[in-house]
Amino acid sequence: MSTASSSSVHPRAVLLGAQAGAVVLPVCDHYSGVEARMRKSLALQAEMAEEFGACVFDVTLDCEDGAPVGGEAEHAALVTELALAAAPDMRVGVRVHPVDHPSFAGDVITIAGRAGHRLSHLMVPKVESVEDVRVAVEALEAAGAEALPLHVLIESPLAVHHAFEIAAHPRVQSLSFGLMDFVSAHGGAIPADGMGAKGQFTHPLVVRAKLEIASAAHAYGKVPSHCVVTEFSDVDAMRAAAKKAANEFGYTRMWSIHPSQIRPILEAFAPEEGQIQIATKIIAAAAAAAWAPVSIDGTLHDRASYRHFWQVLERAHATGRALPSEAHAWFASSSS
């Protein structure tokens, strides 16, 4: 019997009862709204899933920016068909219009009503308060999509103020930061470079918003998702921004708006090989000790540190990293 199976209790059951780390999602959320790009995104998702042995990024089909004015209903029907046609083990979400937009109700009826069972999530933009979340939940329930997780976009100073209340709602699974609208909402008080790859990490109001959203998400065991980098042709800028989001701002997921951004995000959010080896060693020892405290290389570990190192392994798996043989049993199936 392998060390990984020496305890009958799976690490998730022991270590993730606390809110921290309760939700694990792919670290990259890729957005597209034009039909040709949506189809290419879904094809790329399937190709990379075969390459990595797991679905390593979400595809979110976009109605808010993707639907032509006057063609919202037709676009909703299109994304519904695309979602239904995706392979069952692929993660596909949809961004609908804001709750106060005339097309919101139609989006939900068409998309969630027909494909809610197939979607990984529904993204609701421009959420200002928990009341907007309630409106979205009521619409989903009326459409028969009672179990569909909600992802929300925080895009204004008022929304940032309410971030903790929004994150506390049980249907909310992830909070995303909408950088462009956030900067625009300040009426010119934040300069344009606050939307850039560098300025968004230095302007105090933008930095404060990012930290508030990340903190609110972690407070309730939800996933904070970092905003886009519009300079998609600058791979170095993209990689640097992703590393800052992951290592300095507490984000565990990030948006992609161009296929070239997906791999840099996966690389930036993936643990290093040394971290994976150490995490495997500690979790294997903990499992062998029935999750009692253990001493490894002169350092005492208990469930508090076990939780951290298990999250390292979860993130390694979510980013398609190779795991040591001792860890294979923990990820043998999604139902483990």
C-alpha positions as CSV (number, residue, x, y, z in Angstrom):
1,M,0.0,0.0,0.0
2,S,1.4,3.4,-0.9
3,T,2.0,6.1,1.6
4,A,-0.7,8.2,0.0
5,S,-3.3,5.6,0.8
6,S,-2.1,4.8,4.3
7,S,-4.9,6.9,5.8
8,S,-8.5,6.2,4.7
9,V,-9.3,9.8,5.1
10,H,-8.6,12.0,2.1
11,P,-6.7,15.3,2.8
12,R,-9.6,17.4,1.5
13,A,-11.9,15.9,4.1
14,V,-9.4,16.6,7.0
15,L,-7.9,19.9,6.0
16,L,-10.4,21.9,4.1
17,G,-13.2,22.0,6.6
18,A,-12.1,25.5,7.4
19,Q,-13.1,28.3,5.0
20,A,-9.6,28.8,3.8
21,G,-9.1,26.9,0.5
22,A,-12.6,25.6,0.5
23,V,-13.0,26.4,-3.3
24,V,-10.5,25.2,-5.8
25,L,-10.8,26.5,-9.4
26,P,-8.5,26.5,-12.4
27,V,-6.1,29.4,-12.0
28,C,-6.9,30.8,-15.5
29,D,-10.3,32.1,-16.7
30,H,-10.1,32.8,-20.4
31,Y,-12.7,35.2,-21.9
32,S,-13.9,35.4,-25.5
33,G,-17.1,36.8,-27.1
34,V,-16.7,36.7,-30.8
35,E,-18.0,33.5,-32.3
36,A,-14.8,32.5,-34.1
37,R,-12.7,33.2,-31.0
38,M,-15.1,31.4,-28.7
39,R,-14.9,28.3,-30.9
40,K,-11.1,28.5,-31.0
41,S,-11.0,29.0,-27.2
42,L,-13.0,25.8,-26.6
43,A,-10.8,23.9,-29.0
44,L,-7.7,25.1,-27.3
45,Q,-9.2,24.2,-23.9
46,A,-9.7,20.6,-25.1
47,E,-6.2,20.4,-26.6
48,M,-4.5,21.6,-23.5
49,A,-6.6,19.3,-21.3
50,E,-5.2,16.4,-23.3
51,E,-1.7,17.8,-23.0
52,F,-1.9,18.3,-19.2
53,G,-4.2,15.5,-18.3
54,A,-6.7,17.9,-16.7
55,C,-8.8,20.9,-17.6
56,V,-6.3,23.6,-16.7
57,F,-8.3,26.7,-17.6
58,D,-11.9,27.8,-17.7
59,V,-13.5,29.3,-20.9
60,T,-16.0,32.0,-20.1
61,L,-18.2,32.9,-23.1
62,D,-19.0,36.6,-23.1
63,C,-22.4,38.1,-23.6
64,E,-21.7,41.5,-22.0
65,D,-19.0,42.7,-24.4
66,G,-19.5,40.0,-27.0
67,A,-23.1,40.5,-28.0
68,P,-23.7,43.1,-30.7
69,V,-26.2,45.8,-29.8
70,G,-29.6,44.6,-30.9
71,G,-28.4,41.0,-31.2
72,E,-28.3,40.1,-27.5
73,A,-30.9,37.3,-27.8
74,E,-29.2,35.7,-30.7
75,H,-25.8,35.9,-29.0
76,A,-27.3,34.3,-25.9
77,A,-28.6,31.4,-28.0
78,L,-25.2,31.0,-29.6
79,V,-23.2,30.7,-26.4
80,T,-25.8,28.3,-25.1
81,E,-25.3,26.0,-28.1
82,L,-21.5,26.3,-27.7
83,A,-21.7,25.4,-24.0
84,L,-23.9,22.4,-24.6
85,A,-21.6,21.2,-27.4
86,A,-18.5,21.2,-25.2
87,A,-17.1,18.0,-23.8
88,P,-18.6,17.0,-20.4
89,D,-15.3,17.3,-18.6
90,M,-14.5,20.8,-19.9
91,R,-15.3,23.8,-17.7
92,V,-17.3,26.4,-19.6
93,G,-18.9,29.5,-18.0
94,V,-20.8,32.5,-19.4
95,R,-20.7,36.2,-18.6
96,V,-24.2,37.6,-18.9
97,H,-25.3,41.3,-18.9
98,P,-25.5,43.2,-15.5
99,V,-28.7,42.7,-13.5
100,D,-30.0,46.1,-14.4
101,H,-29.5,45.6,-18.2
102,P,-32.6,44.9,-20.3
103,S,-31.0,41.7,-21.6
104,F,-30.2,40.2,-18.2
105,A,-33.4,38.3,-17.7
106,G,-33.3,37.0,-21.3
107,D,-29.7,35.9,-20.9
108,V,-30.5,33.9,-17.7
109,I,-33.7,32.3,-19.2
110,T,-31.9,31.2,-22.4
111,I,-28.5,30.3,-21.0
112,A,-29.0,29.1,-17.5
113,G,-32.4,27.7,-18.3
114,R,-31.1,25.5,-21.1
115,A,-27.5,24.9,-20.2
116,G,-27.3,25.6,-16.5
117,H,-26.6,21.9,-15.8
118,R,-23.6,22.1,-18.1
119,L,-22.0,25.4,-17.0
120,S,-19.2,25.6,-14.5
121,H,-20.4,29.1,-13.5
122,L,-22.3,32.2,-14.4
123,M,-20.4,35.5,-14.3
124,V,-22.4,38.6,-13.3
125,P,-20.7,41.9,-14.1
126,K,-21.0,45.3,-12.3
127,V,-22.3,43.9,-9.0
128,E,-22.6,46.8,-6.7
129,S,-24.0,45.2,-3.5
130,V,-25.3,41.9,-2.1
131,E,-28.8,43.0,-3.4
132,D,-27.5,42.5,-6.9
133,V,-26.4,39.0,-6.0
134,R,-29.9,38.3,-4.6
135,V,-31.5,39.5,-7.9
136,A,-29.2,37.2,-9.9
137,V,-29.9,34.2,-7.5
138,E,-33.7,34.7,-7.9
139,A,-33.3,34.8,-11.7
140,L,-31.3,31.6,-11.7
141,E,-33.7,29.8,-9.4
142,A,-36.6,30.9,-11.6
143,A,-34.8,29.4,-14.6
144,G,-34.2,26.1,-12.8
145,A,-30.5,26.6,-12.2
146,E,-30.5,26.4,-8.4
147,A,-27.1,24.9,-8.1
148,L,-25.2,27.0,-10.7
149,P,-22.3,28.9,-8.9
150,L,-22.1,32.7,-9.3
151,H,-18.9,34.6,-10.1
152,V,-19.2,38.3,-9.7
153,L,-17.2,41.3,-11.0
154,I,-16.3,44.1,-8.6
155,E,-15.9,47.2,-10.8
156,S,-16.5,50.3,-8.8
157,P,-15.5,52.0,-5.5
158,L,-19.0,51.2,-4.0
159,A,-18.6,47.5,-5.0
160,V,-15.2,47.4,-3.3
161,H,-16.9,48.9,-0.2
162,H,-19.4,46.0,-0.2
163,A,-16.9,43.3,-1.2
164,F,-17.1,41.4,2.2
165,E,-20.9,41.3,2.1
166,I,-20.9,40.1,-1.5
167,A,-18.3,37.4,-0.7
168,A,-20.3,36.2,2.2
169,H,-23.3,35.2,0.0
170,P,-23.3,31.4,-0.2
171,R,-24.0,31.3,-4.0
172,V,-20.9,33.4,-4.7
173,Q,-17.9,31.3,-5.6
174,S,-15.5,33.8,-6.9
175,L,-14.8,37.6,-7.0
176,S,-13.1,39.2,-10.0
177,F,-11.7,42.6,-10.1
178,G,-12.8,44.7,-13.1
179,L,-9.8,47.1,-13.5
180,M,-10.9,49.1,-16.5
181,D,-14.4,50.1,-15.2
182,F,-12.9,50.7,-11.7
183,V,-10.5,53.2,-13.0
184,S,-13.2,54.8,-15.2
185,A,-15.5,55.1,-12.2
186,H,-13.2,57.6,-10.6
187,G,-13.9,60.3,-13.2
188,G,-10.3,61.0,-14.1
189,A,-8.9,60.9,-10.6
190,I,-6.9,57.8,-11.5
191,P,-4.6,58.4,-14.6
192,A,-4.9,56.1,-17.6
193,D,-1.6,54.3,-16.7
194,G,-3.5,52.9,-13.7
195,M,-5.0,50.5,-16.2
196,G,-1.6,49.4,-17.5
197,A,0.5,46.4,-16.6
198,K,2.7,48.4,-14.3
199,G,0.4,51.2,-13.0
200,Q,-2.2,48.9,-11.8
201,F,0.2,47.6,-9.2
202,T,1.4,51.0,-8.0
203,H,-1.5,53.4,-7.9
204,P,-2.8,53.4,-4.2
205,L,-6.5,53.3,-5.0
206,V,-6.1,50.4,-7.4
207,V,-3.8,48.6,-5.0
208,R,-6.2,49.1,-2.2
209,A,-9.1,47.7,-4.2
210,K,-7.2,44.6,-5.2
211,L,-6.2,43.9,-1.6
212,E,-9.8,44.5,-0.4
213,I,-11.2,42.1,-2.9
214,A,-8.6,39.4,-2.2
215,S,-9.1,39.7,1.5
216,A,-12.9,39.5,1.2
217,A,-12.7,36.4,-0.9
218,H,-10.3,34.7,1.4
219,A,-12.4,35.6,4.5
220,Y,-15.2,33.5,3.2
221,G,-13.3,30.7,1.4
222,K,-14.0,32.1,-2.1
223,V,-11.6,32.5,-5.0
224,P,-10.2,36.0,-5.8
225,S,-9.7,36.4,-9.6
226,H,-7.2,39.0,-10.8
227,C,-8.0,41.4,-13.6
228,V,-6.8,41.4,-17.2
229,V,-3.6,42.7,-18.6
230,T,-4.4,44.4,-21.9
231,E,-0.9,44.4,-23.3
232,F,-1.4,40.9,-24.5
233,S,1.5,41.1,-27.0
234,D,4.0,41.8,-24.2
235,V,4.6,38.3,-22.7
236,D,7.1,39.6,-20.2
237,A,4.7,42.2,-18.8
238,M,2.0,39.5,-18.7
239,R,4.2,37.1,-16.8
240,A,5.4,39.8,-14.3
241,A,1.8,40.9,-13.6
242,A,0.7,37.3,-13.1
243,K,3.5,36.7,-10.6
244,K,2.7,39.8,-8.7
245,A,-1.0,38.9,-8.5
246,A,-0.2,35.5,-7.2
247,N,2.8,36.2,-4.9
248,E,2.1,39.7,-3.6
249,F,-1.6,40.3,-3.9
250,G,-3.1,37.0,-2.8
251,Y,-4.9,36.1,-6.0
252,T,-5.4,32.4,-6.9
253,R,-6.9,32.9,-10.3
254,M,-6.5,35.4,-13.2
255,W,-8.3,36.5,-16.4
256,S,-6.9,35.9,-19.8
257,I,-8.2,37.8,-22.9
258,H,-5.8,36.3,-25.5
259,P,-4.6,32.7,-26.0
260,S,-1.0,33.9,-25.6
261,Q,-1.7,34.8,-21.9
262,I,-2.9,31.4,-20.8
263,R,0.4,29.6,-20.4
264,P,2.1,32.5,-18.6
265,I,-0.7,32.6,-16.1
266,L,-0.4,28.8,-15.6
267,E,3.3,29.2,-15.1
268,A,3.0,32.1,-12.7
269,F,0.4,30.5,-10.5
270,A,2.0,27.1,-10.4
271,P,4.1,26.0,-7.4
272,E,7.8,25.5,-8.1
273,E,9.1,21.9,-8.2
274,G,10.8,22.2,-4.9
275,Q,7.6,23.4,-3.2
276,I,5.7,20.4,-4.7
277,Q,8.3,17.9,-3.4
278,I,8.2,19.4,0.1
279,A,4.4,19.5,0.2
280,T,4.2,15.9,-0.9
281,K,6.6,14.8,1.8
282,I,4.8,16.7,4.5
283,I,1.3,15.6,3.5
284,A,2.4,11.9,3.1
285,A,3.9,12.0,6.6
286,A,0.8,13.6,8.0
287,A,-1.4,11.0,6.4
288,A,0.8,8.2,7.8
289,A,0.5,9.7,11.3
290,A,-3.3,9.9,10.9
291,W,-3.0,13.7,10.7
292,A,-1.4,14.1,14.1
293,P,1.5,16.6,14.5
294,V,4.8,15.4,13.0
295,S,8.4,16.7,12.9
296,I,10.1,16.9,9.5
297,D,13.7,18.1,9.1
298,G,13.6,19.7,12.5
299,T,10.3,21.6,12.0
300,L,7.1,20.8,13.7
301,H,4.0,20.6,11.5
302,D,0.3,20.2,12.4
303,R,-3.0,20.7,10.6
304,A,-2.5,24.5,10.2
305,S,0.7,23.9,8.1
306,Y,-0.8,20.8,6.6
307,R,-3.6,22.9,5.1
308,H,-1.0,25.2,3.4
309,F,1.0,22.4,1.9
310,W,-2.2,20.6,0.7
311,Q,-3.2,23.8,-1.1
312,V,0.2,23.8,-2.8
313,L,-0.6,20.3,-4.1
314,E,-4.1,21.4,-5.2
315,R,-2.6,24.3,-7.1
316,A,0.0,22.1,-8.7
317,H,-2.7,19.7,-9.9
318,A,-4.9,22.6,-11.1
319,T,-2.0,24.0,-13.2
320,G,-1.1,20.6,-14.8
321,R,2.2,20.2,-12.9
322,A,3.6,16.7,-12.6
323,L,3.1,15.3,-9.1
324,P,5.3,12.8,-7.3
325,S,4.1,9.2,-7.4
326,E,3.2,9.4,-3.7
327,A,0.6,12.0,-4.4
328,H,-1.1,10.3,-7.4
329,A,-3.8,8.6,-5.3
330,W,-5.0,11.9,-3.9
331,F,-5.9,13.1,-7.4
332,A,-6.9,9.8,-8.9
333,S,-10.4,11.2,-9.5
334,S,-12.3,14.4,-9.1
335,S,-14.5,12.7,-6.6
336,S,-11.7,11.7,-4.2
